[in-house]
């Protein structure tokens, strides 16, 4: 019984995010799909929480939503693709580190 009580908040969180994603927010849906690629319930829940918190901090434009929907439609952020550096770049979640003396690509 005690184990079910621990799972209930996680289930409620996942249900809330799934329901919110189903209401038309492509970026939150995309974030949820990316978070679902993480290896365990704890990291997935933390990832979803960060995504939800970030949406409140960084306003999402219609252009952002169109990009997120495109990424969903083309399956650019599939879990198998996210396992590679190229897949992360294709999904839009990779970043490059600037090192002193390097010249940015044009």
LINMOVEN-V23964 format. One record per helix or strand. SS is the DSSP state (alpha for helix, beta for strand). FROM is the first residue (numbers start at 1). TO is the last residue. Records with the same first field share a line. If there is no record, write none. Layout:
SS=FROM-TO + FROM-TO
This chain:
alpha=2-22 + 26-35 + 41-57 + 62-73 + 79-82 + 85-91
